[in-house]
Amino acid sequence: MSTRPRVLTLSCPDRPGIVHGVTGALVALDANITESQQYGDPDTGLFTMRVAFDAAASEEALRATLEVVAHRFDLSWTLSAADDRLPTLVMCSKQGHCLNDLLFRHRSGHLPVDIRAVVSNHTDLAPLAGFYGIPFVHVPVTTGDAASKAAAETRLLELVEEHGAELVVLARYMQVLSDDLCRSLSGRAINIHHSFLPSFKGAKPYHQAHARGVKIIGATAHYVTGDLDEGPIIEQEIERVDHRATAAELVRLGQDVEARTLARAVRWHAEQRVLLDGNRTVVFR
């Protein structure tokens, strides 16, 4: 019988014997472990682990065996096929640098996701989605209109359901999500923003940064929560700049950093490499 690559992730209160219990159960099923990483947080007492393995055993046999281990160690766990592409929706507004980067990586096969639709509150990026052959859905939001925002969020959740999306990526989607929507998408929505926050809020942050003579620009990719731009951080990157950089150069550099940072966060999430530890993340690269 042919084998299939799978990924097991788990978290539980730290105690002796967890690694032995998990790996022993897999070996008992003739699984070949190809990668294993674990971390015990000394501050929270949470143990996290990611195991990649090949096994010919059926899904039912694997889950039945792992359930015994889960009961013994009080595990929260997930088991997924490593070669599956994660069903994904991408949301955007008018800036296309992050969207273009994700769609290019998707087409090139360098990103383990299946982008099923692009959703936007504007129509500016419809041609870009069309170029890559991805359905584009316009969900307008009227600024300052609570009913319009509520209707848009209801439509978004309908689209998540319709497309079977397990991940929502905010690729410079310039609308604040409600607390209810954040809770609905908890742990499966990733946002990207420049790392000037909270120093330079509002319009044209790179121009504000240029006026202040910043020496470092950067980007942060994080899970979406009701606390605006303060969700658990997945990835960050910086670029050093100096007095010679114009505002336009800061924008260009910043967009490059944002795109790279978001792509890494999406890839790590899709590969089941990111586990939540309270307000922090453990990233098994």
C-alpha positions in Angstrom: 0.0 0.0 0.0 1.3 3.5 -0.9 2.2 5.9 1.8 0.9 9.5 2.1 2.6 12.4 3.8 0.7 13.8 6.8 1.3 16.4 9.5 0.3 16.1 13.1 0.2 19.2 15.3 -0.6 19.2 19.0 -0.6 21.2 22.2 -1.1 20.2 25.8 0.2 20.9 29.3 3.8 20.0 29.5 4.8 16.8 31.2 7.2 13.9 30.7 6.5 11.3 28.1 4.6 13.2 25.5 7.2 12.9 22.7 7.7 9.2 23.4 3.9 8.6 23.5 3.3 10.4 20.2 6.2 9.0 18.2 5.7 5.5 19.7 2.1 5.5 18.5 3.1 6.5 15.0 5.9 3.9 14.8 3.4 1.3 15.9 1.5 2.1 12.7 4.7 1.7 10.7 4.8 5.5 10.1 8.1 7.0 9.0 8.7 10.3 10.8 10.4 12.8 8.4 10.4 15.9 10.6 9.7 16.5 14.3 9.9 19.7 16.3 8.6 20.5 19.8 8.7 23.3 22.3 7.8 23.5 26.0 7.1 27.1 27.0 8.6 27.7 30.5 6.3 30.7 31.1 2.9 29.2 30.2 3.7 25.5 30.7 2.3 24.7 27.2 3.9 22.0 25.2 3.6 22.2 21.4 4.7 19.8 18.7 4.7 19.3 14.9 5.4 15.9 13.4 5.6 15.3 9.6 5.4 11.6 8.7 4.6 9.1 5.9 2.2 6.3 6.6 0.2 3.8 4.7 -2.3 3.4 7.5 -5.8 4.6 6.9 -7.2 7.9 8.3 -9.4 6.0 10.6 -6.6 3.9 12.0 -4.4 7.0 12.5 -7.1 8.9 14.3 -8.1 6.0 16.5 -4.5 5.5 17.6 -3.9 9.1 18.2 -7.1 9.5 20.1 -5.7 7.1 22.7 -2.6 9.3 23.1 -4.7 12.5 23.1 -6.8 11.1 26.0 -3.7 10.2 28.0 -1.9 13.6 27.7 -5.0 15.9 27.2 -3.9 16.9 23.7 -5.5 19.4 21.4 -4.5 18.1 18.0 -5.0 18.2 14.3 -4.1 15.7 11.6 -3.9 16.8 8.0 -2.5 15.6 4.6 0.7 17.4 3.9 0.1 17.5 0.2 -3.3 19.2 0.4 -3.5 22.9 -0.6 -5.4 25.0 2.0 -8.6 26.5 0.6 -8.2 30.2 0.9 -9.9 33.5 0.3 -7.9 36.7 -0.2 -9.3 40.1 0.6 -8.0 43.4 -0.7 -8.9 47.0 -1.3 -7.0 49.1 -3.8 -3.3 48.3 -3.2 -2.3 45.3 -5.2 1.3 44.5 -4.2 0.4 41.8 -1.7 -2.4 40.4 -3.8 -0.1 40.2 -6.9 2.6 38.5 -4.9 0.3 35.9 -3.5 -1.4 35.2 -6.8 2.0 34.8 -8.5 3.3 32.4 -5.9 0.0 30.5 -6.1 0.2 30.1 -9.8 3.9 29.1 -9.6 3.2 26.4 -7.1 5.3 28.0 -4.4 2.5 28.6 -2.0 0.6 25.5 -0.6 -2.8 27.2 -0.8 -5.8 27.0 -3.2 -6.9 30.6 -3.7 -10.6 30.2 -4.5 -11.6 33.8 -4.8 -10.5 37.4 -4.3 -12.9 39.6 -2.3 -12.7 43.4 -2.3 -14.6 46.4 -1.3 -13.5 48.1 -4.5 -13.2 47.0 -8.1 -9.7 48.3 -8.9 -8.0 44.9 -8.6 -10.6 42.9 -10.6 -8.3 42.9 -13.7 -5.4 41.5 -11.7 -7.5 38.6 -10.3 -8.8 38.0 -13.8 -5.3 37.8 -15.2 -4.5 34.9 -12.8 -7.9 33.3 -13.5 -9.2 33.7 -10.0 -12.9 34.7 -9.4 -13.3 38.2 -8.1 -16.2 39.2 -5.8 -17.0 42.8 -5.2 -18.5 43.4 -1.7 -18.9 47.1 -1.3 -18.8 48.9 2.0 -20.1 52.4 2.5 -17.9 54.3 4.8 -19.6 55.3 8.0 -22.7 53.1 7.3 -23.0 50.4 9.9 -25.7 48.5 8.0 -23.5 48.4 4.9 -20.6 47.0 6.9 -22.7 44.4 8.6 -24.1 43.3 5.2 -20.6 43.1 3.8 -19.4 40.9 6.7 -22.4 38.7 6.4 -21.6 38.2 2.7 -18.0 37.5 3.5 -19.0 34.7 5.9 -21.3 33.3 3.1 -18.3 33.3 0.7 -16.1 31.5 3.2 -18.8 28.9 3.5 -19.5 28.7 -0.3 -15.8 28.2 -1.1 -14.9 26.0 1.8 -12.2 28.5 2.8 -10.1 27.4 5.8 -8.0 30.6 5.6 -8.8 34.3 4.9 -5.9 36.5 4.0 -6.2 40.3 4.4 -3.8 41.5 1.7 -4.1 45.2 2.5 -7.8 45.1 3.0 -8.5 48.5 4.4 -11.6 47.9 6.5 -11.7 47.2 10.2 -13.4 43.9 10.9 -16.0 43.7 13.7 -15.4 41.8 16.9 -18.0 39.3 15.9 -16.3 38.6 12.5 -12.9 38.4 14.2 -14.3 35.7 16.5 -15.8 33.8 13.6 -12.5 33.8 11.8 -10.3 33.2 14.9 -7.1 31.4 14.1 -7.8 31.3 10.4 -7.4 35.0 9.3 -4.1 36.6 8.7 -3.4 40.4 8.3 -0.4 42.4 7.1 0.5 45.9 8.1 3.6 48.1 8.2 5.5 48.0 11.4 5.3 51.8 12.0 2.2 51.1 14.1 1.3 52.8 16.4 3.7 55.6 15.4 2.3 56.5 12.0 -1.4 55.8 11.7 -3.8 56.8 9.0 -3.1 57.8 5.4 0.4 57.7 3.8 2.4 56.2 6.7 5.5 56.0 4.6 5.4 59.7 3.9 4.9 60.4 7.6 7.9 58.1 8.3 10.0 60.0 5.7 9.1 63.3 7.3 10.4 61.9 10.6 13.6 60.5 9.2 13.1 56.9 10.2 16.0 54.5 9.9 14.1 51.2 9.9 10.9 50.2 8.1 9.2 46.9 8.3 6.1 44.7 8.2 4.2 42.5 10.6 1.9 39.5 9.7 -0.4 38.4 12.4 -3.6 36.6 13.2 -6.7 38.8 13.2 -8.3 39.6 16.5 -10.7 42.2 17.8 -7.7 44.2 19.1 -6.8 46.1 15.9 -3.4 45.1 14.6 -2.5 43.5 17.9 -3.2 39.8 17.1 -0.6 37.0 17.7 2.4 37.7 15.5 3.5 35.1 12.9 6.3 36.9 11.1 8.1 40.2 10.9 10.8 41.7 8.6 12.7 45.0 8.5 14.7 47.0 6.0 17.3 49.6 7.1 17.1 52.9 5.3 18.9 56.2 5.7 18.5 59.9 4.9 18.9 59.4 1.1 15.7 57.4 0.8 12.8 59.4 -0.7 9.2 58.9 0.4 8.6 57.1 -2.9 11.5 54.7 -2.2 10.2 54.0 1.3 6.8 53.1 -0.2 8.5 50.7 -2.7 10.7 49.1 -0.1 7.8 48.9 2.3 5.5 47.2 -0.2 8.3 44.6 -1.0 8.7 43.9 2.7 4.9 43.6 3.3 4.5 41.1 0.4 7.4 38.9 1.5 6.3 38.9 5.1 2.7 38.0 4.3 3.7 35.2 1.9 5.9 33.6 4.5 3.2 33.8 7.2 0.6 32.3 4.8 3.0 29.5 3.8 3.8 28.6 7.4 0.2 28.6 8.4 -0.8 26.4 5.4 2.0 24.0 6.3 0.7 23.7 9.9 3.8 25.3 11.2 2.1 27.9 13.4 0.6 27.0 16.8 -1.0 29.5 19.2 0.4 29.9 22.7 -1.9 32.5 24.3 -1.2 35.8 22.7 2.0 34.5 21.1 2.8 32.0 18.4 5.2 29.1 18.1 6.5 28.8 14.6 8.2 25.6 13.6 10.1 26.7 10.5 
